Amino acid sequence: MSNATQENLARVSEFASDFLGEDRHELVAKLAYEHWEARGRPLGSPEIDWLVAEKALYEWLLARGVVSKSSGEGPSMEGALYE
């Protein structure tokens, strides 16, 4: 596991302790904001921060067995968004 992935999982863990009591959109928004701050608050490209937050949450859920990778034959959402 890369250092970036480990850092993302650690950051998600900070916010996701009350994941069941929180709206997924709100959680991703908090993570995206944290990522934006970590990048030095640059102007423009908020989708970069949002997609990084989505991926971090997805990896966190995978690591805890809450979701599993799709085994379907068609393109997966993960592949469409993160690869």
Rosetta blueprint (number, residue, H / E / L):
1 M L
2 S L
3 N H
4 A H
5 T H
6 Q H
7 E H
8 N H
9 L H
10 A H
11 R H
12 V H
13 S H
14 E H
15 F H
16 A H
17 S H
18 D H
19 F H
20 L H
21 G H
22 E L
23 D L
24 R H
25 H H
26 E H
27 L H
28 V H
29 A H
30 K H
31 L H
32 A H
33 Y H
34 E H
35 H H
36 W H
37 E H
38 A H
39 R L
40 G L
41 R L
42 P L
43 L L
44 G L
45 S L
46 P H
47 E H
48 I H
49 D H
50 W H
51 L H
52 V H
53 A H
54 E H
55 K H
56 A H
57 L H
58 Y H
59 E H
60 W H
61 L H
62 L H
63 A H
64 R L
65 G L
66 V L
67 V L
68 S L
69 K L
70 S L
71 S L
72 G L
73 E L
74 G L
75 P L
76 S L
77 M H
78 E H
79 G H
80 A H
81 L H
82 Y H
83 E L
